[in-house]
Amino acid sequence: MTVVKALRPKIFRRFSAASILALGALMAAGCSSTGVGNPVASSTAATASGSGSTAASTAGRPPFPTLTAPDLQPPKQQNQNRPDVAFDPCTWIDDDTISHLGYDPRSRKRSTDIHAEYTFLGCAFKSPDKAYTLGILSGNRTLDEGRAKFTNDSAQIQDTTIDGHAALIVRPQMPSTGCTVLLQTKVGYIGFDRIIFADHLTGPAPERCSGIVDLVRGIIPRIGDS
């Protein structure tokens, strides 16, 4: 696969195909390498520790502490006839989880949130070698709405199930735009978008969706009952 060097991670296009998912993730699982720098989750469990506020155990809230840095907090939601988004990828995914997945916790950055008639809460991460960017969008649009958006963009869509969640693996028409997974939640779906920058790798780039299901599987425990 050829990856354009000048490509910049379109972490979240606002209202187009790279907006709601432009641009993983997690569980406290150990990280292994494919030999080409591809961060993937292994089956080795690790304790996920958060830094921040007190834990809450009610539905829609994480059963663990969340991050409290002011610049990471989500915006106020303004949903119209849609449930509020509970899972916030920037404050619910702890540093240990990000590290175990092969990404740099210090690169954590709130991305363009969408909060209008529907909501997407976004966060972005980079691998230490800058070869991978990971964008995560948690929203309250339905999985069918996500499917329709990518169908309209002529993307290749594969139905699957990840740890009991209906999911779509999406390969956009342009290979350089990376690989996306949509994971169904109680209020909508979470989009995971990964882009590979081949010029930062020491070896050949892997297939663009290689390891992304393990990445998503790793973050599912941090989603909680949402």
Short mmCIF file of the C-alpha atoms (twelve columns), coordinates in Angstrom:
data_MODEL
# 
_entry.id   MODEL 
# 
loop_
_atom_site.group_PDB 
_atom_site.id 
_atom_site.type_symbol 
_atom_site.label_atom_id 
_atom_site.label_alt_id 
_atom_site.label_comp_id 
_atom_site.label_asym_id 
_atom_site.label_seq_id 
_atom_site.Cartn_x 
_atom_site.Cartn_y 
_atom_site.Cartn_z 
_atom_site.pdbx_PDB_model_num 
ATOM 1   C CA . MET A 1   0.000   0.000   0.000  1 
ATOM 2   C CA . THR A 2   1.338   3.390   -0.853 1 
ATOM 3   C CA . VAL A 3   0.905   6.039   1.776  1 
ATOM 4   C CA . VAL A 4   1.415   9.619   0.698  1 
ATOM 5   C CA . LYS A 5   4.105   11.295  2.733  1 
ATOM 6   C CA . ALA A 6   2.438   14.638  2.755  1 
ATOM 7   C CA . LEU A 7   -0.838  13.216  4.030  1 
ATOM 8   C CA . ARG A 8   -1.956  14.899  7.201  1 
ATOM 9   C CA . PRO A 9   -4.292  13.000  9.546  1 
ATOM 10  C CA . LYS A 10  -7.805  14.259  8.825  1 
ATOM 11  C CA . ILE A 11  -8.805  13.331  12.253 1 
ATOM 12  C CA . PHE A 12  -12.425 14.369  12.039 1 
ATOM 13  C CA . ARG A 13  -14.056 15.882  9.045  1 
ATOM 14  C CA . ARG A 14  -17.007 17.849  10.259 1 
ATOM 15  C CA . PHE A 15  -19.727 16.723  7.967  1 
ATOM 16  C CA . SER A 16  -17.988 14.585  5.318  1 
ATOM 17  C CA . ALA A 17  -16.469 11.153  5.164  1 
ATOM 18  C CA . ALA A 18  -13.337 12.127  6.986  1 
ATOM 19  C CA . SER A 19  -15.175 14.486  9.276  1 
ATOM 20  C CA . ILE A 20  -17.166 12.116  11.323 1 
ATOM 21  C CA . LEU A 21  -14.394 9.669   11.405 1 
ATOM 22  C CA . ALA A 22  -11.366 11.173  9.879  1 
ATOM 23  C CA . LEU A 23  -8.625  10.381  11.381 1 
ATOM 24  C CA . GLY A 24  -6.845  1.734   18.938 1 
ATOM 25  C CA . ALA A 25  -7.455  1.636   21.378 1 
ATOM 26  C CA . LEU A 26  -7.196  0.013   24.369 1 
ATOM 27  C CA . MET A 27  -8.184  -1.888  27.339 1 
ATOM 28  C CA . ALA A 28  -5.504  -2.371  29.679 1 
ATOM 29  C CA . ALA A 29  -4.046  -5.023  27.443 1 
ATOM 30  C CA . GLY A 30  -0.389  -5.554  26.749 1 
ATOM 31  C CA . CYS A 31  1.139   -4.307  23.516 1 
ATOM 32  C CA . SER A 32  2.982   -6.442  21.000 1 
ATOM 33  C CA . SER A 33  4.617   -5.469  17.743 1 
ATOM 34  C CA . THR A 34  4.131   -6.875  14.259 1 
ATOM 35  C CA . GLY A 35  7.710   -6.033  13.463 1 
ATOM 36  C CA . VAL A 36  6.828   -2.951  11.434 1 
ATOM 37  C CA . GLY A 37  5.814   -0.688  14.282 1 
ATOM 38  C CA . ASN A 38  2.112   -1.481  14.147 1 
ATOM 39  C CA . PRO A 39  0.672   -0.929  17.649 1 
ATOM 40  C CA . VAL A 40  -1.732  -3.747  18.429 1 
ATOM 41  C CA . ALA A 41  -3.318  -5.094  21.597 1 
ATOM 42  C CA . SER A 42  -2.214  -8.488  22.865 1 
ATOM 43  C CA . SER A 43  -4.178  -10.815 25.116 1 
ATOM 44  C CA . THR A 44  -2.106  -9.950  28.183 1 
ATOM 45  C CA . ALA A 45  -4.369  -8.073  30.579 1 
ATOM 46  C CA . ALA A 46  -3.081  -5.085  32.509 1 
ATOM 47  C CA . THR A 47  -4.618  -2.978  35.230 1 
ATOM 48  C CA . ALA A 48  -6.121  0.227   33.858 1 
ATOM 49  C CA . SER A 49  -5.518  3.109   36.200 1 
ATOM 50  C CA . GLY A 50  -7.053  6.529   35.706 1 
ATOM 51  C CA . SER A 51  -5.987  9.872   37.049 1 
ATOM 52  C CA . GLY A 52  -8.696  12.228  38.137 1 
ATOM 53  C CA . SER A 53  -12.179 12.372  39.538 1 
ATOM 54  C CA . THR A 54  -14.016 9.910   41.737 1 
ATOM 55  C CA . ALA A 55  -15.434 6.791   40.143 1 
ATOM 56  C CA . ALA A 56  -19.103 6.285   39.419 1 
ATOM 57  C CA . SER A 57  -20.827 2.970   38.779 1 
ATOM 58  C CA . THR A 58  -24.174 4.000   37.351 1 
ATOM 59  C CA . ALA A 59  -25.099 3.273   33.742 1 
ATOM 60  C CA . GLY A 60  -23.604 5.748   31.307 1 
ATOM 61  C CA . ARG A 61  -20.704 6.515   33.637 1 
ATOM 62  C CA . PRO A 62  -17.335 4.779   33.893 1 
ATOM 63  C CA . PRO A 63  -16.715 2.422   36.828 1 
ATOM 64  C CA . PHE A 64  -13.269 4.004   37.177 1 
ATOM 65  C CA . PRO A 65  -11.727 7.469   37.612 1 
ATOM 66  C CA . THR A 66  -11.646 9.727   34.567 1 
ATOM 67  C CA . LEU A 67  -9.067  12.306  33.517 1 
ATOM 68  C CA . THR A 68  -9.675  15.800  34.855 1 
ATOM 69  C CA . ALA A 69  -7.275  18.074  32.932 1 
ATOM 70  C CA . PRO A 70  -9.281  21.195  31.978 1 
ATOM 71  C CA . ASP A 71  -8.223  21.111  28.323 1 
ATOM 72  C CA . LEU A 72  -9.542  17.553  27.936 1 
ATOM 73  C CA . GLN A 73  -13.081 18.117  29.174 1 
ATOM 74  C CA . PRO A 74  -15.934 17.611  26.664 1 
ATOM 75  C CA . PRO A 75  -18.198 20.455  25.556 1 
ATOM 76  C CA . LYS A 76  -21.782 20.856  26.627 1 
ATOM 77  C CA . GLN A 77  -24.091 18.816  24.421 1 
ATOM 78  C CA . GLN A 78  -27.034 20.262  22.482 1 
ATOM 79  C CA . ASN A 79  -28.718 17.135  21.161 1 
ATOM 80  C CA . GLN A 80  -32.099 17.307  19.451 1 
ATOM 81  C CA . ASN A 81  -34.183 14.141  19.892 1 
ATOM 82  C CA . ARG A 82  -31.060 12.073  20.509 1 
ATOM 83  C CA . PRO A 83  -29.624 10.691  23.762 1 
ATOM 84  C CA . ASP A 84  -26.558 12.334  25.241 1 
ATOM 85  C CA . VAL A 85  -23.189 10.750  24.489 1 
ATOM 86  C CA . ALA A 86  -21.722 9.248   27.655 1 
ATOM 87  C CA . PHE A 87  -18.370 7.783   26.594 1 
ATOM 88  C CA . ASP A 88  -15.746 10.489  26.096 1 
ATOM 89  C CA . PRO A 89  -12.541 9.064   24.547 1 
ATOM 90  C CA . CYS A 90  -10.346 11.895  25.822 1 
ATOM 91  C CA . THR A 91  -11.200 11.461  29.517 1 
ATOM 92  C CA . TRP A 92  -12.314 7.825   29.821 1 
ATOM 93  C CA . ILE A 93  -9.217  6.172   28.322 1 
ATOM 94  C CA . ASP A 94  -6.373  6.259   30.819 1 
ATOM 95  C CA . ASP A 95  -2.667  6.707   30.049 1 
ATOM 96  C CA . ASP A 96  -1.763  3.094   30.859 1 
ATOM 97  C CA . THR A 97  -4.250  1.818   28.290 1 
ATOM 98  C CA . ILE A 98  -2.893  4.129   25.606 1 
ATOM 99  C CA . SER A 99  0.688   3.073   26.381 1 
ATOM 100 C CA . HIS A 100 -0.155  -0.636  26.268 1 
ATOM 101 C CA . LEU A 101 -1.647  -0.113  22.833 1 
ATOM 102 C CA . GLY A 102 1.561   1.423   21.527 1 
ATOM 103 C CA . TYR A 103 0.522   5.082   21.504 1 
ATOM 104 C CA . ASP A 104 2.009   8.025   23.357 1 
ATOM 105 C CA . PRO A 105 -0.226  9.322   26.192 1 
ATOM 106 C CA . ARG A 106 1.492   12.707  25.923 1 
ATOM 107 C CA . SER A 107 0.087   13.080  22.409 1 
ATOM 108 C CA . ARG A 108 -3.489  12.957  23.721 1 
ATOM 109 C CA . LYS A 109 -5.362  15.890  22.231 1 
ATOM 110 C CA . ARG A 110 -9.002  16.858  22.097 1 
ATOM 111 C CA . SER A 111 -10.014 16.958  18.445 1 
ATOM 112 C CA . THR A 112 -12.862 18.758  16.767 1 
ATOM 113 C CA . ASP A 113 -15.994 17.916  18.720 1 
ATOM 114 C CA . ILE A 114 -19.335 18.091  16.958 1 
ATOM 115 C CA . HIS A 115 -22.117 19.328  19.222 1 
ATOM 116 C CA . ALA A 116 -25.150 20.459  17.295 1 
ATOM 117 C CA . GLU A 117 -28.335 18.489  16.640 1 
ATOM 118 C CA . TYR A 118 -26.193 15.408  17.237 1 
ATOM 119 C CA . THR A 119 -22.891 14.939  19.087 1 
ATOM 120 C CA . PHE A 120 -19.467 13.446  18.462 1 
ATOM 121 C CA . LEU A 121 -16.798 13.727  21.153 1 
ATOM 122 C CA . GLY A 122 -13.318 13.361  19.706 1 
ATOM 123 C CA . CYS A 123 -9.780  12.576  20.797 1 
ATOM 124 C CA . ALA A 124 -6.566  11.935  18.864 1 
ATOM 125 C CA . PHE A 125 -3.333  10.074  19.653 1 
ATOM 126 C CA . LYS A 126 0.012   9.426   17.927 1 
ATOM 127 C CA . SER A 127 2.468   6.559   18.217 1 
ATOM 128 C CA . PRO A 128 5.896   7.489   19.637 1 
ATOM 129 C CA . ASP A 129 7.501   7.153   16.195 1 
ATOM 130 C CA . LYS A 130 4.734   9.298   14.604 1 
ATOM 131 C CA . ALA A 131 4.032   6.451   12.157 1 
ATOM 132 C CA . TYR A 132 0.434   5.997   13.340 1 
ATOM 133 C CA . THR A 133 -2.334  8.407   14.266 1 
ATOM 134 C CA . LEU A 134 -5.503  7.253   15.957 1 
ATOM 135 C CA . GLY A 135 -8.677  9.303   16.036 1 
ATOM 136 C CA . ILE A 136 -11.663 8.264   18.141 1 
ATOM 137 C CA . LEU A 137 -15.133 9.787   17.806 1 
ATOM 138 C CA . SER A 138 -17.925 8.820   20.198 1 
ATOM 139 C CA . GLY A 139 -21.341 9.820   18.950 1 
ATOM 140 C CA . ASN A 140 -25.095 9.396   19.018 1 
ATOM 141 C CA . ARG A 141 -25.733 8.818   15.331 1 
ATOM 142 C CA . THR A 142 -26.874 5.271   14.566 1 
ATOM 143 C CA . LEU A 143 -24.727 2.589   13.007 1 
ATOM 144 C CA . ASP A 144 -27.051 2.632   9.997  1 
ATOM 145 C CA . GLU A 145 -26.376 6.356   9.592  1 
ATOM 146 C CA . GLY A 146 -22.662 5.637   9.684  1 
ATOM 147 C CA . ARG A 147 -23.060 2.885   7.103  1 
ATOM 148 C CA . ALA A 148 -25.025 5.194   4.807  1 
ATOM 149 C CA . LYS A 149 -22.356 7.896   5.028  1 
ATOM 150 C CA . PHE A 150 -19.568 5.548   3.975  1 
ATOM 151 C CA . THR A 151 -21.729 3.855   1.367  1 
ATOM 152 C CA . ASN A 152 -22.273 7.254   -0.212 1 
ATOM 153 C CA . ASP A 153 -18.500 7.710   -0.230 1 
ATOM 154 C CA . SER A 154 -18.064 4.396   -2.104 1 
ATOM 155 C CA . ALA A 155 -16.056 2.839   0.731  1 
ATOM 156 C CA . GLN A 156 -15.609 -0.909  1.172  1 
ATOM 157 C CA . ILE A 157 -17.661 -1.957  4.221  1 
ATOM 158 C CA . GLN A 158 -17.351 -5.257  6.101  1 
ATOM 159 C CA . ASP A 159 -19.877 -6.267  8.767  1 
ATOM 160 C CA . THR A 160 -18.469 -7.943  11.847 1 
ATOM 161 C CA . THR A 161 -18.959 -8.358  15.604 1 
ATOM 162 C CA . ILE A 162 -16.354 -7.287  18.158 1 
ATOM 163 C CA . ASP A 163 -16.847 -8.599  21.691 1 
ATOM 164 C CA . GLY A 164 -20.617 -8.655  21.292 1 
ATOM 165 C CA . HIS A 165 -20.864 -5.245  19.597 1 
ATOM 166 C CA . ALA A 166 -22.080 -4.960  16.009 1 
ATOM 167 C CA . ALA A 167 -19.327 -3.257  14.020 1 
ATOM 168 C CA . LEU A 168 -18.261 -2.174  10.557 1 
ATOM 169 C CA . ILE A 169 -14.715 -2.296  9.192  1 
ATOM 170 C CA . VAL A 170 -14.437 0.442   6.592  1 
ATOM 171 C CA . ARG A 171 -11.810 0.859   3.911  1 
ATOM 172 C CA . PRO A 172 -12.341 4.270   2.279  1 
ATOM 173 C CA . GLN A 173 -12.015 4.505   -1.479 1 
ATOM 174 C CA . MET A 174 -8.633  6.226   -1.167 1 
ATOM 175 C CA . PRO A 175 -6.159  3.868   0.588  1 
ATOM 176 C CA . SER A 176 -4.195  6.828   1.921  1 
ATOM 177 C CA . THR A 177 -7.108  7.778   4.174  1 
ATOM 178 C CA . GLY A 178 -6.453  4.747   6.378  1 
ATOM 179 C CA . CYS A 179 -8.868  2.341   8.030  1 
ATOM 180 C CA . THR A 180 -11.968 2.987   10.137 1 
ATOM 181 C CA . VAL A 181 -14.040 0.856   12.493 1 
ATOM 182 C CA . LEU A 182 -17.537 1.816   13.619 1 
ATOM 183 C CA . LEU A 183 -18.554 0.136   16.884 1 
ATOM 184 C CA . GLN A 184 -22.171 0.159   18.001 1 
ATOM 185 C CA . THR A 185 -22.999 1.466   21.482 1 
ATOM 186 C CA . LYS A 186 -26.256 2.047   23.364 1 
ATOM 187 C CA . VAL A 187 -26.643 5.582   22.022 1 
ATOM 188 C CA . GLY A 188 -25.033 5.294   18.579 1 
ATOM 189 C CA . TYR A 189 -21.530 4.348   17.492 1 
ATOM 190 C CA . ILE A 190 -17.873 5.027   18.199 1 
ATOM 191 C CA . GLY A 191 -15.596 5.596   15.222 1 
ATOM 192 C CA . PHE A 192 -11.934 4.547   15.346 1 
ATOM 193 C CA . ASP A 193 -9.850  5.943   12.500 1 
ATOM 194 C CA . ARG A 194 -6.210  4.980   12.035 1 
ATOM 195 C CA . ILE A 195 -3.792  6.425   9.500  1 
ATOM 196 C CA . ILE A 196 -0.340  5.007   8.725  1 
ATOM 197 C CA . PHE A 197 2.578   7.201   7.633  1 
ATOM 198 C CA . ALA A 198 4.932   4.844   5.779  1 
ATOM 199 C CA . ASP A 199 7.810   7.328   5.710  1 
ATOM 200 C CA . HIS A 200 8.093   6.998   9.510  1 
ATOM 201 C CA . LEU A 201 8.352   3.190   9.451  1 
ATOM 202 C CA . THR A 202 11.609  1.245   9.406  1 
ATOM 203 C CA . GLY A 203 10.053  -1.487  7.271  1 
ATOM 204 C CA . PRO A 204 7.182   -1.923  4.819  1 
ATOM 205 C CA . ALA A 205 3.775   -0.615  5.829  1 
ATOM 206 C CA . PRO A 206 1.246   -3.260  6.903  1 
ATOM 207 C CA . GLU A 207 -2.136  -3.687  5.277  1 
ATOM 208 C CA . ARG A 208 -4.071  -0.611  6.369  1 
ATOM 209 C CA . CYS A 209 -6.614  -2.465  8.545  1 
ATOM 210 C CA . SER A 210 -4.123  -4.937  10.022 1 
ATOM 211 C CA . GLY A 211 -4.545  -5.212  13.811 1 
ATOM 212 C CA . ILE A 212 -7.307  -2.632  14.069 1 
ATOM 213 C CA . VAL A 213 -9.875  -5.085  15.461 1 
ATOM 214 C CA . ASP A 214 -7.496  -5.929  18.329 1 
ATOM 215 C CA . LEU A 215 -7.032  -2.215  18.850 1 
ATOM 216 C CA . VAL A 216 -10.780 -1.680  19.190 1 
ATOM 217 C CA . ARG A 217 -11.169 -4.784  21.329 1 
ATOM 218 C CA . GLY A 218 -8.664  -3.316  23.720 1 
ATOM 219 C CA . ILE A 219 -10.682 -0.152  24.310 1 
ATOM 220 C CA . ILE A 220 -14.050 -1.796  24.844 1 
ATOM 221 C CA . PRO A 221 -13.511 -2.284  28.600 1 
ATOM 222 C CA . ARG A 222 -13.016 1.478   28.953 1 
ATOM 223 C CA . ILE A 223 -16.375 2.204   27.332 1 
ATOM 224 C CA . GLY A 224 -18.244 0.802   30.322 1 
ATOM 225 C CA . ASP A 225 -22.028 0.432   30.219 1 
ATOM 226 C CA . SER A 226 -22.526 3.023   27.507 1 
# 
